[in-house]
Amino acid sequence: MRKMKLIMAGSIAGVMVLAGSAQAADAPKPAAEEAKPAAAAPAPKKEETGKDIAYNRSKGNCLACHGMPSQPDAESTGLYGPPLIAMSARFPDKAKLRAQIWDSSTANPNTSMPPFGKHKILSEQEIDKVVEFVYGL
């Protein structure tokens, strides 16, 4: 019987605390609290570069197949595709490099390179950024 009274007393006290909290939340706030500035907006997200896209495993993922000998931070590079070096000499016309990235199967129907533009793996803007990055290698 004594345990029952303790449980009842504890329950009543808990209800009173919760009721007081609800009333306090509904009470008008002092002017000083209302004048507080809103939390600062999060910093704008850094714009993704062509290098970021090329290195990103869920986007360009160029390193899965291509080596980039001129990039010291290009880790775990693939050996399947040709190394991405001297690209401006290999593709004097930047539009041809873009076409190769957009859909390499037009130049080589047996290619294993994904058609990044044709299959919408990358957006047009992302392809342009990757082209600028790769062209500079």
DRENPA-3360 file (N, C-alpha, C; in nm, 2 decimals, always signed):
BEGIN
1 = MRKMKLIM = +0.08/-0.12/+0.00/+0.00/+0.00/+0.00/+0.09/+0.13/+0.00 ~ +0.20/+0.12/+0.07/+0.29/+0.23/+0.08/+0.35/+0.26/-0.06 ~ +0.39/+0.15/-0.13/+0.45/+0.17/-0.26/+0.35/+0.24/-0.35 ~ +0.22/+0.20/-0.34/+0.12/+0.26/-0.42/+0.10/+0.41/-0.40 ~ +0.11/+0.45/-0.27/+0.10/+0.59/-0.24/+0.22/+0.67/-0.30 ~ +0.34/+0.61/-0.29/+0.46/+0.67/-0.35/+0.45/+0.69/-0.50 ~ +0.40/+0.58/-0.56/+0.38/+0.59/-0.71/+0.28/+0.69/-0.75 ~ +0.17/+0.70/-0.68/+0.07/+0.80/-0.70/+0.13/+0.94/-0.68;
9 = AGSIAGVM = +0.20/+0.96/-0.57/+0.26/+1.09/-0.55/+0.36/+1.13/-0.65 ~ +0.44/+1.04/-0.70/+0.53/+1.07/-0.80/+0.46/+1.10/-0.93 ~ +0.36/+1.03/-0.96/+0.28/+1.06/-1.09/+0.22/+1.19/-1.09 ~ +0.16/+1.23/-0.97/+0.10/+1.36/-0.96/+0.20/+1.47/-0.97 ~ +0.32/+1.45/-0.91/+0.42/+1.55/-0.92/+0.47/+1.57/-1.07 ~ +0.48/+1.45/-1.14/+0.52/+1.46/-1.28/+0.42/+1.53/-1.36 ~ +0.29/+1.51/-1.34/+0.19/+1.58/-1.42/+0.19/+1.73/-1.39 ~ +0.22/+1.76/-1.26/+0.22/+1.91/-1.23/+0.34/+1.97/-1.29;
17 = VLAGSAQA = +0.46/+1.91/-1.30/+0.57/+1.96/-1.36/+0.55/+1.98/-1.51 ~ +0.49/+1.88/-1.58/+0.46/+1.89/-1.72/+0.36/+2.00/-1.75 ~ +0.26/+2.02/-1.66/+0.16/+2.12/-1.68/+0.22/+2.26/-1.66 ~ +0.31/+2.27/-1.57/+0.38/+2.40/-1.55/+0.47/+2.43/-1.67 ~ +0.53/+2.33/-1.73/+0.62/+2.35/-1.85/+0.53/+2.40/-1.96 ~ +0.41/+2.34/-1.98/+0.33/+2.38/-2.09/+0.28/+2.52/-2.07 ~ +0.25/+2.56/-1.95/+0.20/+2.70/-1.92/+0.32/+2.80/-1.95 ~ +0.44/+2.76/-1.91/+0.55/+2.85/-1.93/+0.58/+2.87/-2.08;
25 = ADAPKPAA = +0.55/+2.76/-2.15/+0.58/+2.77/-2.30/+0.48/+2.87/-2.36 ~ +0.35/+2.87/-2.31/+0.25/+2.95/-2.36/+0.26/+3.10/-2.31 ~ +0.33/+3.12/-2.21/+0.34/+3.26/-2.15/+0.42/+3.35/-2.25 ~ +0.38/+3.48/-2.25/+0.45/+3.57/-2.34/+0.59/+3.58/-2.30 ~ +0.68/+3.60/-2.39/+0.82/+3.61/-2.37/+0.86/+3.76/-2.34 ~ +0.96/+3.78/-2.25/+1.00/+3.91/-2.22/+1.05/+3.98/-2.35 ~ +1.05/+4.11/-2.36/+1.09/+4.18/-2.48/+1.24/+4.15/-2.51 ~ +1.32/+4.13/-2.41/+1.46/+4.10/-2.43/+1.48/+3.97/-2.50;
33 = EEAKPAAA = +1.40/+3.87/-2.48/+1.41/+3.75/-2.55/+1.37/+3.76/-2.69 ~ +1.26/+3.84/-2.71/+1.21/+3.85/-2.85/+1.30/+3.93/-2.94 ~ +1.39/+4.01/-2.88/+1.48/+4.10/-2.96/+1.60/+4.02/-3.00 ~ +1.62/+3.90/-2.95/+1.74/+3.82/-2.99/+1.74/+3.80/-3.14 ~ +1.86/+3.82/-3.20/+1.87/+3.80/-3.35/+1.85/+3.65/-3.38 ~ +1.80/+3.62/-3.49/+1.78/+3.48/-3.54/+1.92/+3.42/-3.56 ~ +1.93/+3.29/-3.55/+2.05/+3.22/-3.57/+2.11/+3.25/-3.70 ~ +2.24/+3.27/-3.71/+2.30/+3.30/-3.84/+2.27/+3.19/-3.94;
41 = APAPKKEE = +2.25/+3.23/-4.06/+2.22/+3.13/-4.17/+2.35/+3.05/-4.20 ~ +2.33/+2.93/-4.23/+2.45/+2.85/-4.26/+2.53/+2.91/-4.38 ~ +2.66/+2.89/-4.37/+2.75/+2.95/-4.47/+2.71/+2.89/-4.61 ~ +2.71/+2.96/-4.72/+2.68/+2.91/-4.85/+2.77/+2.79/-4.88 ~ +2.71/+2.70/-4.95/+2.79/+2.58/-4.98/+2.89/+2.61/-5.09 ~ +3.01/+2.56/-5.08/+3.12/+2.59/-5.17/+3.08/+2.53/-5.31 ~ +3.10/+2.61/-5.41/+3.06/+2.56/-5.55/+3.16/+2.44/-5.58 ~ +3.10/+2.34/-5.64/+3.17/+2.22/-5.68/+3.26/+2.25/-5.80;
49 = TGKDIAYN = +3.38/+2.21/-5.80/+3.47/+2.23/-5.91/+3.47/+2.11/-6.00 ~ +3.54/+2.13/-6.12/+3.55/+2.01/-6.21/+3.63/+1.90/-6.14 ~ +3.73/+1.94/-6.07/+3.82/+1.84/-6.00/+3.74/+1.77/-5.89 ~ +3.65/+1.84/-5.82/+3.57/+1.78/-5.72/+3.48/+1.67/-5.79 ~ +3.42/+1.71/-5.90/+3.33/+1.62/-5.97/+3.41/+1.50/-6.02 ~ +3.52/+1.52/-6.08/+3.60/+1.41/-6.14/+3.65/+1.31/-6.03 ~ +3.68/+1.36/-5.91/+3.72/+1.28/-5.80/+3.61/+1.21/-5.73 ~ +3.49/+1.26/-5.74/+3.37/+1.22/-5.66/+3.33/+1.08/-5.71;
57 = RSKGNCLA = +3.33/+0.98/-5.62/+3.29/+0.84/-5.66/+3.14/+0.83/-5.70 ~ +3.06/+0.92/-5.66/+2.92/+0.91/-5.70/+2.88/+0.99/-5.82 ~ +2.98/+1.06/-5.88/+2.96/+1.15/-5.99/+3.05/+1.11/-6.11 ~ +3.15/+1.19/-6.13/+3.25/+1.16/-6.24/+3.32/+1.03/-6.22 ~ +3.39/+1.02/-6.11/+3.46/+0.90/-6.07/+3.57/+0.87/-6.18 ~ +3.63/+0.97/-6.24/+3.73/+0.95/-6.34/+3.85/+0.86/-6.29 ~ +3.88/+0.87/-6.16/+3.99/+0.80/-6.11/+3.97/+0.65/-6.11 ~ +3.85/+0.60/-6.12/+3.82/+0.46/-6.13/+3.89/+0.39/-6.25;
65 = CHGMPSQP = +3.90/+0.47/-6.35/+3.96/+0.41/-6.48/+4.09/+0.48/-6.53 ~ +4.10/+0.61/-6.49/+4.21/+0.69/-6.55/+4.31/+0.73/-6.44 ~ +4.44/+0.73/-6.48/+4.54/+0.78/-6.40/+4.55/+0.93/-6.43 ~ +4.59/+1.01/-6.33/+4.62/+1.15/-6.35/+4.76/+1.18/-6.30 ~ +4.86/+1.15/-6.38/+5.00/+1.16/-6.33/+5.04/+1.30/-6.28 ~ +4.97/+1.41/-6.33/+5.01/+1.54/-6.30/+4.94/+1.59/-6.17 ~ +4.85/+1.50/-6.11/+4.78/+1.54/-5.99/+4.83/+1.46/-5.87 ~ +4.91/+1.52/-5.78/+4.96/+1.45/-5.67/+4.86/+1.39/-5.57;
73 = DAESTGLY = +4.74/+1.45/-5.57/+4.64/+1.40/-5.48/+4.54/+1.29/-5.55 ~ +4.57/+1.25/-5.67/+4.49/+1.15/-5.74/+4.54/+1.02/-5.69 ~ +4.47/+0.97/-5.59/+4.50/+0.84/-5.52/+4.41/+0.73/-5.58 ~ +4.46/+0.61/-5.58/+4.39/+0.49/-5.62/+4.34/+0.51/-5.77 ~ +4.43/+0.55/-5.85/+4.39/+0.57/-5.99/+4.38/+0.44/-6.06 ~ +4.29/+0.44/-6.16/+4.27/+0.32/-6.24/+4.37/+0.31/-6.35 ~ +4.38/+0.19/-6.41/+4.47/+0.17/-6.52/+4.40/+0.12/-6.64 ~ +4.26/+0.12/-6.64/+4.18/+0.07/-6.75/+4.18/+0.17/-6.86;
81 = GPPLIAMS = +4.15/+0.30/-6.83/+4.15/+0.40/-6.94/+4.28/+0.46/-6.96 ~ +4.30/+0.54/-7.06/+4.43/+0.61/-7.09/+4.45/+0.71/-6.98 ~ +4.58/+0.74/-6.95/+4.61/+0.84/-6.85/+4.56/+0.98/-6.90 ~ +4.51/+1.06/-6.81/+4.46/+1.19/-6.84/+4.58/+1.29/-6.83 ~ +4.66/+1.30/-6.93/+4.78/+1.39/-6.93/+4.79/+1.45/-7.07 ~ +4.84/+1.57/-7.08/+4.86/+1.64/-7.20/+4.73/+1.65/-7.28 ~ +4.62/+1.67/-7.21/+4.49/+1.66/-7.28/+4.47/+1.77/-7.38 ~ +4.52/+1.89/-7.36/+4.50/+2.00/-7.46/+4.58/+1.96/-7.59;
89 = ARFPDKAK = +4.69/+1.88/-7.58/+4.76/+1.84/-7.70/+4.68/+1.72/-7.77 ~ +4.62/+1.64/-7.69/+4.54/+1.52/-7.74/+4.41/+1.57/-7.80 ~ +4.35/+1.67/-7.74/+4.22/+1.73/-7.79/+4.24/+1.88/-7.81 ~ +4.30/+1.92/-7.92/+4.32/+2.06/-7.95/+4.18/+2.13/-7.95 ~ +4.08/+2.06/-7.99/+3.94/+2.12/-8.00/+3.87/+2.07/-7.87 ~ +3.85/+2.17/-7.78/+3.79/+2.14/-7.65/+3.65/+2.08/-7.67 ~ +3.58/+2.11/-7.78/+3.45/+2.06/-7.80/+3.45/+1.91/-7.83 ~ +3.56/+1.86/-7.88/+3.57/+1.71/-7.91/+3.59/+1.64/-7.77;
97 = LRAQIWDS = +3.67/+1.70/-7.68/+3.68/+1.65/-7.55/+3.55/+1.64/-7.48 ~ +3.47/+1.75/-7.49/+3.34/+1.75/-7.43/+3.25/+1.64/-7.48 ~ +3.25/+1.63/-7.61/+3.17/+1.52/-7.68/+3.22/+1.38/-7.63 ~ +3.35/+1.37/-7.61/+3.40/+1.24/-7.56/+3.34/+1.21/-7.42 ~ +3.34/+1.31/-7.34/+3.29/+1.29/-7.20/+3.14/+1.27/-7.20 ~ +3.07/+1.35/-7.29/+2.92/+1.35/-7.30/+2.88/+1.21/-7.34 ~ +2.94/+1.15/-7.45/+2.90/+1.02/-7.50/+3.02/+0.96/-7.58 ~ +3.11/+0.89/-7.52/+3.22/+0.84/-7.59/+3.19/+0.73/-7.69;
105 = STANPNTS = +3.07/+0.67/-7.68/+3.03/+0.57/-7.77/+3.01/+0.62/-7.92 ~ +3.00/+0.75/-7.94/+2.99/+0.80/-8.07/+3.12/+0.78/-8.15 ~ +3.23/+0.80/-8.08/+3.37/+0.79/-8.14/+3.41/+0.64/-8.14 ~ +3.37/+0.56/-8.04/+3.41/+0.42/-8.02/+3.29/+0.34/-7.97 ~ +3.21/+0.28/-8.05/+3.10/+0.20/-8.01/+3.13/+0.09/-7.90 ~ +3.25/+0.05/-7.90/+3.29/-0.06/-7.80/+3.35/-0.01/-7.67 ~ +3.34/+0.12/-7.65/+3.40/+0.18/-7.53/+3.33/+0.13/-7.41 ~ +3.40/+0.13/-7.30/+3.34/+0.10/-7.17/+3.32/+0.23/-7.08;
113 = MPPFGKHK = +3.35/+0.34/-7.14/+3.34/+0.47/-7.07/+3.19/+0.50/-7.06 ~ +3.14/+0.53/-6.95/+2.99/+0.57/-6.94/+2.96/+0.70/-7.01 ~ +2.85/+0.70/-7.08/+2.81/+0.83/-7.14/+2.75/+0.92/-7.04 ~ +2.83/+1.01/-6.98/+2.80/+1.09/-6.87/+2.68/+1.19/-6.90 ~ +2.68/+1.24/-7.03/+2.57/+1.33/-7.06/+2.45/+1.26/-7.11 ~ +2.47/+1.17/-7.20/+2.36/+1.10/-7.26/+2.27/+1.03/-7.16 ~ +2.33/+0.97/-7.06/+2.26/+0.90/-6.95/+2.23/+0.99/-6.83 ~ +2.26/+1.12/-6.85/+2.24/+1.22/-6.74/+2.30/+1.18/-6.61;
121 = ILSEQEID = +2.42/+1.12/-6.62/+2.50/+1.09/-6.50/+2.55/+1.23/-6.44 ~ +2.59/+1.32/-6.53/+2.63/+1.45/-6.49/+2.54/+1.55/-6.56 ~ +2.52/+1.67/-6.50/+2.44/+1.77/-6.57/+2.53/+1.84/-6.67 ~ +2.47/+1.92/-6.76/+2.55/+1.99/-6.86/+2.66/+2.08/-6.79 ~ +2.62/+2.15/-6.68/+2.71/+2.23/-6.61/+2.83/+2.15/-6.55 ~ +2.79/+2.04/-6.50/+2.90/+1.95/-6.44/+2.99/+1.90/-6.55 ~ +2.94/+1.87/-6.66/+3.03/+1.82/-6.77/+3.12/+1.94/-6.81 ~ +3.07/+2.06/-6.82/+3.15/+2.17/-6.86/+3.26/+2.19/-6.76;
129 = KVVEFVYG = +3.24/+2.17/-6.63/+3.34/+2.19/-6.53/+3.44/+2.08/-6.54 ~ +3.40/+1.96/-6.56/+3.49/+1.85/-6.58/+3.58/+1.87/-6.70 ~ +3.52/+1.91/-6.81/+3.60/+1.94/-6.93/+3.71/+2.04/-6.90 ~ +3.67/+2.15/-6.83/+3.77/+2.25/-6.80/+3.89/+2.19/-6.72 ~ +3.85/+2.11/-6.62/+3.95/+2.05/-6.54/+4.04/+1.95/-6.62 ~ +3.98/+1.86/-6.69/+4.05/+1.76/-6.76/+4.14/+1.83/-6.88 ~ +4.09/+1.93/-6.94/+4.16/+2.00/-7.05/+4.29/+2.06/-7.00 ~ +4.29/+2.10/-6.87/+4.41/+2.15/-6.81/+4.51/+2.05/-6.76;
137 = L = +4.48/+1.93/-6.77/+4.58/+1.82/-6.73/+4.69/+1.80/-6.83;
% end
